Amino acid sequence: LPLRFFVNIIKNPDFVFDIQKTNAVDASLSVIAQMFMDSCSAGSHELTKDSPSTKLLFNRDVQKYKKLVEK
């Protein structure tokens, strides 16, 4: 449910609200949605030097949120 509903709302707020997204806002919302998906996923992701910078930047937060989701 989170991946089908909430991620879609996060990535596409124009479905619910009457707004226009700029490219910068769209990129930011994509990072937030990816972090939400990573936090709710059951598997663990191996980070390497080739991993996207957003995953490297928010890895510590994702691990914290994963523990909250597991509870």
C-alpha positions in Angstrom: 0.0 0.0 0.0 2.7 2.6 0.8 4.5 2.0 -2.4 1.4 2.1 -4.6 -0.4 5.0 -2.9 1.9 7.3 -0.9 4.8 7.2 -3.3 2.5 8.1 -6.2 1.1 11.0 -4.2 4.7 12.1 -3.2 6.0 12.0 -6.8 2.9 13.5 -8.4 1.3 16.0 -6.0 -0.4 17.6 -9.0 -2.8 14.6 -8.9 -4.3 15.8 -5.6 -3.4 19.5 -5.6 -3.7 22.2 -8.3 0.0 22.9 -8.6 2.7 22.9 -11.3 6.0 21.2 -10.5 9.3 22.8 -11.5 12.2 20.6 -12.4 13.9 21.2 -9.1 10.8 20.3 -7.1 10.3 17.2 -9.2 13.9 16.1 -8.5 13.5 16.7 -4.8 10.2 14.8 -4.6 11.8 11.9 -6.5 14.6 11.7 -3.8 12.0 11.8 -1.0 10.0 9.1 -2.7 13.0 6.9 -3.2 14.0 7.3 0.4 10.5 6.3 1.5 10.6 3.2 -0.8 14.0 2.2 0.6 12.8 2.6 4.2 9.8 0.4 3.6 11.6 -2.3 1.6 12.4 -5.6 3.4 15.8 -6.2 1.8 19.0 -4.4 2.5 20.9 -2.5 -0.1 24.6 -2.8 -0.5 26.2 0.6 -1.0 29.2 1.0 -3.2 31.2 3.9 -4.6 28.9 3.6 -7.7 25.7 4.1 -5.7 23.7 7.2 -6.4 24.7 10.1 -4.3 21.2 10.5 -2.7 21.4 6.9 -1.4 24.8 7.6 0.1 23.7 10.9 1.6 20.5 9.5 3.2 21.7 6.0 4.1 21.9 6.7 7.9 18.4 8.1 7.9 17.0 5.2 5.9 18.5 2.7 8.4 16.8 4.6 11.2 13.4 4.7 9.4 13.7 0.9 8.5 13.8 0.1 12.2 10.7 2.2 12.8 8.9 0.5 9.9 9.9 -3.0 11.2 8.3 -2.1 14.6 
